[in-house]
């Protein structure tokens, strides 16, 4: 996404304004050269009245300090055992990173404050093992965070927690992000990592439901990159806690944060708590969107050209597939009631969402609609995608004689010589 693409940005602003985003940044990203650009992206979010809380990790810096001091840390992620030496490393690393973040925000004239908003207690003895100075979030000082946010101050939350007696505990930054997001009823958590998103066997998942991710963890956990297992576990926890959307992005991608937030395709992985995809009837205001969606397919002679008026005349036949309220695919079902047939037409998926099963979902959708209308056969005319309809959707090759009479007439006049495919609908 180009930063100048204001049309795409503007469609999101009404739904994001006055919402809270929790950004959870890995320590390795805070010291990356692109972090200055991330801070500028945060300034853009704030200018659009989006509230931002910044949580950061410190595992990379703890590892560096341990090497310098020739110490073997008891744990790097804040979820295992934290002995006294490792706690000292965590304090030094976290304080340095917090200071760097405050410096960076000051450089772009943004007010920020480090907080002690995480109230923690010892993780304790688990399966007979004392986790010493590893802590677990007990509660979040919501009043403190709200006070800062209302005054346009960005809260910066380190991976540390404090108990009522002033003792400090090391806390996993991912769990801190989830606790803060739940307490503030945030709309999003964005994990900013050194990876492009969640990969399973080399395949990047652009989006998946929390339940699907749970299934992956249950059966294919070993296929996930080790450093992203914690993100996956906490993404699921966040969705169960009421956070609608969790994103995992690469913080080394320039303008990646804005591209993830303000575009349909994003740059990383989106995990969602509820079904965020839907198919709906097209409305008059969607005609321009349908023309835009199909523009490239028409130019490549994959689809026949349609005019605004021709779509409007049969608007009730058209459907849009939406992701978070934004159309990414379309299809039409033209019924021929007398012949008991329906034509699947204008099937098109935006290139950014190809190979994700959306086309098959739309075909299944119109099949169900056809059955509801009492139709017993579907037809489709295709010049280039006939293999797809045969292999993925169960169509078989027919002949022009399978077309209803008035559709046959238009077929002959077009000169496109499209292949005719048919599918009987089981009742």
C-alpha positions as a Python dict, from the first residue, in 0.01 Angstrom:
ca = {
    (1, 'X'): (0, 0, 0),
    (2, 'X'): (127, 343, -89),
    (3, 'X'): (106, 596, 194),
    (4, 'X'): (-60, 830, -54),
    (5, 'X'): (-344, 586, -120),
    (6, 'X'): (-587, 788, 89),
    (7, 'X'): (-899, 624, -54),
    (8, 'X'): (-813, 291, 106),
    (9, 'X'): (-709, 454, 433),
    (10, 'X'): (-1020, 671, 460),
    (11, 'X'): (-1262, 378, 448),
    (12, 'X'): (-1115, 244, 775),
    (13, 'X'): (-1095, 566, 975),
    (14, 'X'): (-1460, 585, 1090),
    (15, 'X'): (-1444, 235, 1241),
    (16, 'X'): (-1102, 290, 1404),
    (17, 'X'): (-1147, 639, 1545),
    (18, 'X'): (-1125, 649, 1928),
    (19, 'X'): (-1042, 278, 1934),
    (20, 'X'): (-740, 138, 2121),
    (21, 'X'): (-461, -58, 1956),
    (22, 'X'): (-200, -241, 2163),
    (23, 'X'): (131, -267, 1979),
    (24, 'X'): (360, -537, 2116),
    (25, 'X'): (712, -486, 1980),
    (26, 'X'): (987, -746, 2011),
    (27, 'X'): (1313, -616, 2154),
    (28, 'X'): (1498, -702, 1833),
    (29, 'X'): (1271, -463, 1643),
    (30, 'X'): (1318, -173, 1886),
    (31, 'X'): (1688, -165, 1796),
    (32, 'X'): (1629, -222, 1424),
    (33, 'X'): (1687, 69, 1186),
    (34, 'X'): (1324, 54, 1072),
    (35, 'X'): (1191, 123, 1424),
    (36, 'X'): (1209, 497, 1358),
    (37, 'X'): (960, 444, 1075),
    (38, 'X'): (733, 242, 1305),
    (39, 'X'): (727, 537, 1545),
    (40, 'X'): (625, 763, 1256),
    (41, 'X'): (346, 516, 1175),
    (42, 'X'): (234, 538, 1538),
    (43, 'X'): (223, 917, 1500),
    (44, 'X'): (-7, 868, 1198),
    (45, 'X'): (-236, 643, 1404),
    (46, 'X'): (-251, 901, 1682),
    (47, 'X'): (-329, 1179, 1431),
    (48, 'X'): (-632, 975, 1323),
    (49, 'X'): (-759, 961, 1685),
    (50, 'X'): (-651, 599, 1734),
    (51, 'X'): (-525, 535, 2086),
    (52, 'X'): (-199, 346, 2106),
    (53, 'X'): (-37, 155, 2393),
    (54, 'X'): (317, 34, 2330),
    (55, 'X'): (434, -287, 2497),
    (56, 'X'): (786, -411, 2434),
    (57, 'X'): (991, -725, 2488),
    (58, 'X'): (1360, -756, 2567),
    (59, 'X'): (1471, -1114, 2495),
    (60, 'X'): (1721, -1019, 2221),
    (61, 'X'): (1889, -767, 2451),
    (62, 'X'): (1895, -1010, 2742),
    (63, 'X'): (2073, -1259, 2518),
    (64, 'X'): (2328, -994, 2414),
    (65, 'X'): (2396, -893, 2773),
    (66, 'X'): (2431, -1257, 2876),
    (67, 'X'): (2695, -1314, 2606),
    (68, 'X'): (2883, -1001, 2712),
    (69, 'X'): (2885, -1110, 3077),
    (70, 'X'): (2941, -1476, 2996),
    (71, 'X'): (2621, -1573, 3176),
    (72, 'X'): (2378, -1840, 3067),
    (73, 'X'): (2030, -1690, 3120),
    (74, 'X'): (1779, -1916, 3288),
    (75, 'X'): (1509, -1808, 3041),
    (76, 'X'): (1478, -1567, 2748),
    (77, 'X'): (1104, -1540, 2692),
    (78, 'X'): (978, -1450, 3038),
    (79, 'X'): (771, -1764, 3073),
    (80, 'X'): (1029, -2004, 3216),
    (81, 'X'): (1247, -1977, 3524),
    (82, 'X'): (1394, -1635, 3601),
    (83, 'X'): (1681, -1654, 3849),
    (84, 'X'): (1840, -1350, 4015),
    (85, 'X'): (2108, -1308, 3746),
    (86, 'X'): (1854, -1324, 3464),
    (87, 'X'): (1626, -1077, 3643),
    (88, 'X'): (1915, -831, 3663),
    (89, 'X'): (1977, -870, 3289),
    (90, 'X'): (1604, -822, 3225),
    (91, 'X'): (1597, -500, 3429),
    (92, 'X'): (1897, -354, 3247),
    (93, 'X'): (1770, -455, 2902),
    (94, 'X'): (1411, -343, 2960),
    (95, 'X'): (1512, -6, 3103),
    (96, 'X'): (1748, 60, 2812),
    (97, 'X'): (1481, -26, 2557),
    (98, 'X'): (1216, 183, 2730),
    (99, 'X'): (1456, 477, 2724),
    (100, 'X'): (1523, 426, 2352),
    (101, 'X'): (1150, 421, 2282),
    (102, 'X'): (1093, 740, 2481),
    (103, 'X'): (1383, 904, 2297),
    (104, 'X'): (1240, 802, 1961),
    (105, 'X'): (892, 932, 2045),
    (106, 'X'): (1039, 1258, 2173),
    (107, 'X'): (1224, 1302, 1844),
    (108, 'X'): (891, 1314, 1658),
    (109, 'X'): (730, 1539, 1920),
    (110, 'X'): (508, 1274, 2076),
    (111, 'X'): (450, 1260, 2449),
    (112, 'X'): (500, 925, 2618),
    (113, 'X'): (547, 780, 2964),
    (114, 'X'): (686, 458, 3103),
    (115, 'X'): (434, 298, 3338),
    (116, 'X'): (420, 56, 3628),
    (117, 'X'): (69, -42, 3523),
    (118, 'X'): (132, -417, 3546),
    (119, 'X'): (55, -559, 3888),
    (120, 'X'): (207, -906, 3908),
    (121, 'X'): (250, -1195, 4144),
    (122, 'X'): (501, -1482, 4128),
    (123, 'X'): (426, -1752, 3876),
    (124, 'X'): (515, -1983, 4163),
    (125, 'X'): (591, -2353, 4165),
    (126, 'X'): (470, -2538, 3858),
    (127, 'X'): (506, -2916, 3836),
    (128, 'X'): (749, -2901, 4124),
    (129, 'X'): (968, -2628, 3969),
    (130, 'X'): (998, -2286, 4133),
    (131, 'X'): (993, -2016, 3867),
    (132, 'X'): (1154, -1770, 4110),
    (133, 'X'): (1135, -1416, 3969),
    (134, 'X'): (906, -1495, 3677),
    (135, 'X'): (576, -1318, 3724),
    (136, 'X'): (220, -1351, 3606),
    (137, 'X'): (-8, -1055, 3541),
    (138, 'X'): (-254, -1017, 3828),
    (139, 'X'): (-424, -704, 3707),
    (140, 'X'): (-368, -394, 3495),
    (141, 'X'): (-392, -41, 3633),
    (142, 'X'): (-658, 65, 3386),
    (143, 'X'): (-714, 404, 3546),
    (144, 'X'): (-349, 497, 3495),
    (145, 'X'): (-351, 393, 3130),
    (146, 'X'): (-681, 572, 3060),
    (147, 'X'): (-548, 889, 3221),
    (148, 'X'): (-245, 887, 2994),
    (149, 'X'): (-444, 806, 2681),
    (150, 'X'): (-699, 1079, 2748),
    (151, 'X'): (-413, 1329, 2764),
    (152, 'X'): (-264, 1208, 2435),
    (153, 'X'): (28, 1043, 2611),
    (154, 'X'): (147, 708, 2471),
    (155, 'X'): (188, 457, 2756),
    (156, 'X'): (505, 250, 2721),
    (157, 'X'): (480, -78, 2911),
    (158, 'X'): (798, -285, 2972),
    (159, 'X'): (793, -664, 3028),
    (160, 'X'): (806, -614, 3404),
    (161, 'X'): (546, -641, 3677),
    (162, 'X'): (537, -517, 4035),
    (163, 'X'): (365, -652, 4343),
    (164, 'X'): (223, -461, 4637),
    (165, 'X'): (551, -480, 4827),
    (166, 'X'): (749, -325, 4543),
    (167, 'X'): (910, -646, 4424),
    (168, 'X'): (982, -672, 4051),
    (169, 'X'): (906, -975, 3834),
    (170, 'X'): (988, -1052, 3478),
    (171, 'X'): (672, -1106, 3272),
    (172, 'X'): (633, -1238, 2919),
    (173, 'X'): (566, -935, 2696),
    (174, 'X'): (308, -1123, 2488),
    (175, 'X'): (103, -1194, 2801),
    (176, 'X'): (139, -830, 2904),
    (177, 'X'): (-3, -723, 2567),
    (178, 'X'): (-300, -957, 2605),
    (179, 'X'): (-371, -839, 2961),
    (180, 'X'): (-351, -472, 2861),
    (181, 'X'): (-570, -525, 2555),
    (182, 'X'): (-833, -712, 2756),
    (183, 'X'): (-835, -450, 3031),
    (184, 'X'): (-868, -160, 2785),
    (185, 'X'): (-1111, -348, 2557),
    (186, 'X'): (-874, -287, 2270),
    (187, 'X'): (-980, -344, 1910),
    (188, 'X'): (-647, -491, 1806),
    (189, 'X'): (-321, -636, 1926),
    (190, 'X'): (-42, -605, 1672),
    (191, 'X'): (261, -823, 1743),
    (192, 'X'): (556, -658, 1567),
    (193, 'X'): (819, -927, 1519),
    (194, 'X'): (1113, -1018, 1297),
    (195, 'X'): (897, -1266, 1098),
    (196, 'X'): (652, -1205, 813),
    (197, 'X'): (371, -1384, 996),
    (198, 'X'): (267, -1737, 1086),
    (199, 'X'): (417, -2001, 859),
    (200, 'X'): (322, -2368, 857),
    (201, 'X'): (540, -2587, 635),
    (202, 'X'): (665, -2279, 454),
    (203, 'X'): (317, -2142, 380),
    (204, 'X'): (230, -1798, 514),
    (205, 'X'): (-122, -1780, 654),
    (206, 'X'): (-272, -1439, 574),
    (207, 'X'): (-571, -1490, 800),
    (208, 'X'): (-721, -1761, 1016),
    (209, 'X'): (-975, -1793, 1292),
    (210, 'X'): (-866, -1849, 1650),
    (211, 'X'): (-1027, -2194, 1641),
    (212, 'X'): (-832, -2289, 1327),
    (213, 'X'): (-510, -2171, 1493),
    (214, 'X'): (-593, -2380, 1799),
    (215, 'X'): (-620, -2683, 1571),
    (216, 'X'): (-279, -2603, 1418),
    (217, 'X'): (-123, -2579, 1765),
    (218, 'X'): (-285, -2905, 1869),
    (219, 'X'): (-172, -3107, 1567),
    (220, 'X'): (114, -2921, 1397),
    (221, 'X'): (276, -2716, 1672),
    (222, 'X'): (623, -2838, 1578),
    (223, 'X'): (585, -2690, 1229),
    (224, 'X'): (562, -2334, 1364),
    (225, 'X'): (876, -2128, 1408),
    (226, 'X'): (975, -2152, 1774),
    (227, 'X'): (977, -1775, 1825),
    (228, 'X'): (618, -1750, 1696),
    (229, 'X'): (462, -2020, 1913),
    (230, 'X'): (419, -1769, 2196),
    (231, 'X'): (254, -1523, 1956),
    (232, 'X'): (13, -1792, 1840),
    (233, 'X'): (-74, -1903, 2194),
    (234, 'X'): (-134, -1546, 2308),
    (235, 'X'): (-326, -1454, 1994),
    (236, 'X'): (-574, -1729, 2079),
    (237, 'X'): (-588, -1612, 2441),
    (238, 'X'): (-655, -1256, 2324),
    (239, 'X'): (-942, -1366, 2099),
    (240, 'X'): (-1096, -1566, 2384),
    (241, 'X'): (-1058, -1259, 2607),
    (242, 'X'): (-1264, -1046, 2369),
    (243, 'X'): (-1001, -883, 2146),
    (244, 'X'): (-1153, -907, 1796),
    (245, 'X'): (-833, -898, 1589),
    (246, 'X'): (-471, -997, 1646),
    (247, 'X'): (-205, -926, 1384),
    (248, 'X'): (147, -1064, 1349),
    (249, 'X'): (371, -857, 1122),
    (250, 'X'): (736, -805, 1035),
    (251, 'X'): (867, -486, 1193),
    (252, 'X'): (1147, -467, 940),
    (253, 'X'): (905, -400, 653),
    (254, 'X'): (889, -29, 575),
    (255, 'X'): (535, 108, 622),
    (256, 'X'): (428, -243, 724),
    (257, 'X'): (224, -125, 1023),
    (258, 'X'): (11, 113, 816),
    (259, 'X'): (-23, -142, 535),
    (260, 'X'): (-148, -403, 783),
    (261, 'X'): (-400, -170, 944),
    (262, 'X'): (-526, 17, 638),
    (263, 'X'): (-546, -241, 360),
    (264, 'X'): (-750, -552, 289),
    (265, 'X'): (-455, -776, 217),
    (266, 'X'): (-218, -650, 489),
    (267, 'X'): (142, -770, 513),
    (268, 'X'): (131, -1034, 787),
    (269, 'X'): (-110, -1276, 954),
    (270, 'X'): (-449, -1182, 1096),
    (271, 'X'): (-610, -1400, 1363),
    (272, 'X'): (-974, -1319, 1425),
    (273, 'X'): (-1208, -1406, 1708),
    (274, 'X'): (-1534, -1406, 1516),
    (275, 'X'): (-1630, -1480, 1156),
    (276, 'X'): (-1509, -1169, 983),
    (277, 'X'): (-1593, -1285, 631),
    (278, 'X'): (-1939, -1269, 481),
    (279, 'X'): (-2120, -1285, 151),
    (280, 'X'): (-2392, -1029, 97),
    (281, 'X'): (-2618, -896, -177),
    (282, 'X'): (-2465, -619, -382),
    (283, 'X'): (-2619, -274, -351),
    (284, 'X'): (-2627, 16, -593),
    (285, 'X'): (-2330, 177, -421),
    (286, 'X'): (-2129, -143, -491),
    (287, 'X'): (-2148, -121, -871),
    (288, 'X'): (-1826, 81, -889),
    (289, 'X'): (-1658, -177, -664),
    (290, 'X'): (-1769, -462, -890),
    (291, 'X'): (-1631, -281, -1195),
    (292, 'X'): (-1303, -219, -1013),
    (293, 'X'): (-1278, -581, -895),
    (294, 'X'): (-1333, -719, -1245),
    (295, 'X'): (-1128, -462, -1438),
    (296, 'X'): (-813, -673, -1476),
    (297, 'X'): (-1007, -992, -1555),
    (298, 'X'): (-1195, -808, -1830),
    (299, 'X'): (-869, -665, -1967),
    (300, 'X'): (-724, -1020, -1977),
    (301, 'X'): (-1036, -1145, -2157),
    (302, 'X'): (-1120, -1373, -1863),
    (303, 'X'): (-1456, -1205, -1807),
    (304, 'X'): (-1694, -1039, -2047),
    (305, 'X'): (-1714, -662, -2013),
    (306, 'X'): (-2011, -534, -1816),
    (307, 'X'): (-2141, -180, -1807),
    (308, 'X'): (-2270, 4, -1506),
    (309, 'X'): (-2623, -4, -1646),
    (310, 'X'): (-2613, -378, -1725),
    (311, 'X'): (-2507, -457, -1367),
    (312, 'X'): (-2771, -224, -1226),
    (313, 'X'): (-3047, -395, -1427),
    (314, 'X'): (-2963, -731, -1266),
    (315, 'X'): (-2820, -602, -938),
    (316, 'X'): (-3024, -852, -739),
    (317, 'X'): (-2822, -1133, -899),
    (318, 'X'): (-2487, -1005, -768),
    (319, 'X'): (-2310, -1089, -443),
    (320, 'X'): (-1995, -959, -275),
    (321, 'X'): (-1754, -1144, -52),
    (322, 'X'): (-1633, -910, 222),
    (323, 'X'): (-1345, -917, 467),
    (324, 'X'): (-1390, -675, 756),
    (325, 'X'): (-1652, -492, 551),
    (326, 'X'): (-1436, -457, 238),
    (327, 'X'): (-1528, -640, -85),
    (328, 'X'): (-1253, -871, -213),
    (329, 'X'): (-1455, -1091, -451),
    (330, 'X'): (-1784, -1102, -640),
    (331, 'X'): (-2014, -1344, -818),
    (332, 'X'): (-2353, -1340, -987),
    (333, 'X'): (-2627, -1601, -1014),
    (334, 'X'): (-2856, -1538, -1311),
    (335, 'X'): (-3165, -1761, -1280),
    (336, 'X'): (-3359, -1910, -1569),
    (337, 'X'): (-3661, -2025, -1376),
    (338, 'X'): (-3853, -2186, -1663),
    (339, 'X'): (-3563, -2413, -1750),
    (340, 'X'): (-3472, -2475, -1384),
    (341, 'X'): (-3119, -2351, -1449),
    (342, 'X'): (-2892, -2086, -1304),
    (343, 'X'): (-2582, -1928, -1456),
    (344, 'X'): (-2276, -1864, -1238),
    (345, 'X'): (-2125, -1544, -1375),
    (346, 'X'): (-1880, -1265, -1294),
    (347, 'X'): (-1682, -1479, -1049),
    (348, 'X'): (-1375, -1276, -963),
    (349, 'X'): (-1136, -1266, -665),
    (350, 'X'): (-899, -977, -599),
    (351, 'X'): (-536, -1086, -670),
    (352, 'X'): (-437, -1019, -308),
    (353, 'X'): (-682, -1287, -192),
    (354, 'X'): (-635, -1554, -456),
    (355, 'X'): (-553, -1914, -357),
    (356, 'X'): (-739, -1883, -27),
    (357, 'X'): (-1051, -2079, -122),
    (358, 'X'): (-1270, -1771, -168),
    (359, 'X'): (-1375, -1872, -519),
    (360, 'X'): (-1492, -2212, -398),
    (361, 'X'): (-1682, -2052, -112),
    (362, 'X'): (-1866, -1827, -356),
    (363, 'X'): (-1949, -2118, -585),
    (364, 'X'): (-2082, -2314, -287),
    (365, 'X'): (-2281, -2008, -186),
    (366, 'X'): (-2452, -1971, -524),
    (367, 'X'): (-2516, -2348, -533),
    (368, 'X'): (-2709, -2313, -209),
    (369, 'X'): (-2894, -2009, -342),
    (370, 'X'): (-2982, -2201, -657),
    (371, 'X'): (-3124, -2489, -453),
    (372, 'X'): (-3327, -2245, -243),
    (373, 'X'): (-3472, -2105, -567),
    (374, 'X'): (-3572, -2453, -681),
    (375, 'X'): (-3312, -2473, -960),
    (376, 'X'): (-3172, -2814, -1050),
    (377, 'X'): (-2871, -2726, -1265),
    (378, 'X'): (-2595, -2467, -1281),
    (379, 'X'): (-2419, -2354, -1594),
    (380, 'X'): (-2107, -2150, -1639),
    (381, 'X'): (-1940, -2007, -1948),
    (382, 'X'): (-1562, -1978, -1939),
    (383, 'X'): (-1280, -1903, -2181),
    (384, 'X'): (-988, -1955, -1941),
    (385, 'X'): (-1102, -2088, -1601),
    (386, 'X'): (-1280, -2402, -1721),
    (387, 'X'): (-1020, -2630, -1562),
    (388, 'X'): (-1081, -2461, -1226),
    (389, 'X'): (-1457, -2517, -1245),
    (390, 'X'): (-1405, -2881, -1338),
    (391, 'X'): (-1135, -2969, -1084),
    (392, 'X'): (-1242, -2751, -790),
    (393, 'X'): (-1618, -2716, -824),
    (394, 'X'): (-1738, -3039, -983),
    (395, 'X'): (-1860, -2903, -1317),
    (396, 'X'): (-1845, -3114, -1632),
    (397, 'X'): (-1812, -3000, -1991),
    (398, 'X'): (-2137, -2951, -2176),
    (399, 'X'): (-2238, -2796, -2507),
    (400, 'X'): (-2411, -2473, -2613),
    (401, 'X'): (-2730, -2682, -2640),
    (402, 'X'): (-2733, -2691, -2257),
    (403, 'X'): (-2799, -2316, -2248),
    (404, 'X'): (-3149, -2174, -2211),
    (405, 'X'): (-3279, -2040, -2549),
    (406, 'X'): (-3230, -1668, -2479),
    (407, 'X'): (-2886, -1734, -2328),
    (408, 'X'): (-2793, -1946, -2631),
    (409, 'X'): (-2884, -1656, -2857),
    (410, 'X'): (-2652, -1418, -2671),
    (411, 'X'): (-2382, -1684, -2666),
    (412, 'X'): (-2389, -1714, -3045),
    (413, 'X'): (-2387, -1336, -3090),
    (414, 'X'): (-2088, -1281, -2859),
    (415, 'X'): (-1839, -1475, -3070),
    (416, 'X'): (-1637, -1561, -2756),
    (417, 'X'): (-1683, -1937, -2810),
    (418, 'X'): (-1668, -1996, -2435),
    (419, 'X'): (-1675, -2349, -2304),
    (420, 'X'): (-2006, -2443, -2151),
    (421, 'X'): (-1985, -2626, -1817),
    (422, 'X'): (-2276, -2780, -1627),
    (423, 'X'): (-2340, -2916, -1279),
    (424, 'X'): (-2648, -3104, -1163),
    (425, 'X'): (-2763, -2997, -817),
    (426, 'X'): (-2850, -3269, -572),
    (427, 'X'): (-3160, -3193, -371),
}
